[in-house]
Amino acid sequence: MSTPSTPGARQLARGIIATWWYTVSGVLFLELMLVFFWTVLAFAEPESIVPGMIVAIGGLIWWASTALLLRDYRHRVDAEPGVAWRSILLPMTVAVAFGVVAGIALGSWQLALMPIVQSLALLNWPAGVRYRVTIAAVLVMGALGFIDAHDEAAAVWWMPIFYTALLPIMTVSTLWWWDVLNTLDRARASEVRLAATQERLRVATDVHDLQGHHLQVIALQLELAERLMPVDADAGMEQLRAARSSVDDARQGTRDLATRFRSVPLGDELANARDLLTAAGLEVEARIAPDAASAPASALGPVIRETTTNALRHGGGARARLTLARDGSHWRYTIANDRAEGEESDADGSGLDGIRRRLAEVGGALEVRDDGGEFVVTATVPAEDAR
């Protein structure tokens, strides 16, 4: 997968990595606890400390070797078909050696099979095979645990026997959660790429339709002017003027199309303004109408950006309030912020003057006032349907 480029994508990528480490930690913790239980049981034998040393040292070596299987499991979706014997040969050899030696030393069939079964559960099985292997492993481990407990007749044996029998299913359940989250992350990445591809196709279609239509009209007008010029110069000049007008229409259409794709949705503008004010340490209250998406973004977007900058630069207070609501045939946007003591307002600043002129061009208005220690800026623009 490519490196995420947006903050949201980077945050999701960090979440996926953190989930993987939680998964690895869970599996390794289960294995370490079982090695500990079996080591305690081995040292409980009064005859010799050799079985305990074999289980302890061999268990730690086997526990460390499973990290190699977990590393391969993380990339199982990207792996080639078949079994990567070179990568699993060492951990599988360690598991078999530890199981045979520890099982003989402690006289336990279940301990002899535990590392082998656990290593098999961590392999990159095809879809559907893993669950059959897990069920079979649990049944076999449970039967061997029953045999061990029956032979030893020791009450303390129930804990390692019970958890050893359930180790394969606990491991697979932990890995299943990682598989689900990894699949969702890949689906999200695919959806993002698909959305980008669809957007490019939409842009290409719009450009093709716009320019194709105008170019076809211009070609016909020039061809007609060429035919008319020898017989009727005035009619030919009229067609040339019409072709020039079509060129202007095509240029304006292209400019409008580029403006539409460059413009930021109004909801994103408001979210950015709220995040910036919050990041500056202000307590922000936002009241946005449910149908705010229908507000004229081209007129209100620059207003939101400039007034947010103004609040950050000249406010210095602790609170801010954003409001966007429909008022009859107009949309009303209000930003209010308290000022630090001694801070002068910027009611006549060049930024607000530019906003005032921009709003006047679309039939809107800007109001700036000092309301009880709050600096309030209110922009009113006609709604698109009213206009």
Residue, then its C-alpha position, 0 to 999 in steps of 0.5 A: m500500500s502507498t504511503p498515506s498522504t492526508p492526516g486522516a489516512r495517516q491516523l488510520a494507518r497508525g491505528i492499523i499498526a497499533t492493532w497489529w501490535y495488540t494482536v502480536s502482544g496478545v498471542l505472545f502473552l498467551e504463549l508465555m503464560l502457558v510456558f510459565f504454567w508448564t515450567v511451574l509444574a515441571f519444577a514442582e516435581p521433587e526428583s530433579i530440576v532438569p525437566g523444569m530447566i528444559v521446559a523453561i529454556g526451551g519454552l522461551i526459545w520456542w516463544a521467540s521463534t513464533a515471532l517469525l511466524l507472526r511476521d509472515y502472518r502480517h503479510r499473508v494477503d500479499a504473500e504468494p500462493g503456497v507455503a513459504w517453507r524457507s521462512i517457516l522451516l526454522p520456527m517449525t523445527v524449533a516447535v517440534a524439537f521443543g515439543v518432543v524434548a519437553g513432552i518426554a521430560l515432563g511425561s505429557w502428551q499435551l505439552a509435546l503437541m502444544p508448540i506444534v499445534q500453535s505453530l500450525a495455527l499461525l501458518n498462512w492457510p487458505a481460506g476455510v482450511r484454518y478453521r478446520v485445522t483449529i477445530a481438529a487441534v482443539l479436539v486433539m489437545g482436549a483428548l490429550g489433556f484428559i489423558d494427562a490429567h487422568d494419568e497424573a491425578a493432580a488437581v493443579w494440572w487443570m489450569p495448564i491443561f485447560y488453557t493449552a487445549l484452548l490455545p489454538i482457538m484463542t490464537v485464531s480468534t485473536l488473529w481473526w480480529w486482525d484479519v477483519l480490520n486489515t480487510l476493512d483498511r484495504a477496502r477503505a484504501s480501494e474505495v479512496r482510489l476508486a473515488a479518485t478515479q471516478e472523480r478524474l473520469r467525471v472531470a474528463t467527461d465534463v471537459h470533453d462535453l464542454q469543449g467538444h460542444h463549443l469547438q464543434v460550434i466554432a468549427l461550423q461558424l468558421e466554415l460558414a464564414e469562409r463560404l459567405m465571405p466571397v458572396d456576402a462579406d457582412a454575413g461572413m463577418e457576422q459569423l466570425r463575430a459569432a465564432r469569437s463569442s463562442v470562444d469567449d463562452a468556451r473560455q468562461g465555461t472552462r474557467d467556471l468548471a475549474t472554479r467549481f472543482r477548486s472550491v472547498p465544500l462549505g461544510d469543510e470550510l466550517a469544520n476547518a474554521r472550528d478546528l483552527l479556533t479550537a487548536a488556538g485554545l478557544e472554546v468553540e460553539a458551532r450552530i450550523a443549519p442541517d441544510a447548510a450544504s445548499a448555502p452559496a459556498s463561493a460567496l461564504g467560503p472566503v468570508i469564513r476563511e477571512t473572519t476566522t483569520n481575523a478572530l485568530r489574529h485580533g481576538g486573544g479571548a477564550r470563546a468563539r461562536l459560529t452560526l450559519a442559518r437560513d433567514g428567509s431568502h438569505w443565508r446569514y453567517t455570524i462569527a463572534n469572539d471575545r477579545a482580550e482586555g485592551e485588544e482593539s477591534d479590526a472593524d475597518g481592516s482591509g480584509l473585512d473591506g475586501i469581504r464587504r466588496r465581494l459580498a456587495e457584488v452578489g447582493g450581500a452585506l457585511e455587518v461588524r459590531d462590538d456587542g458587549g465585549e464581543f467582536v461580531v461579524t455577520a455576513t448575509v448573502p442571497a440564497e441560490d434559489a432566491r437569486 
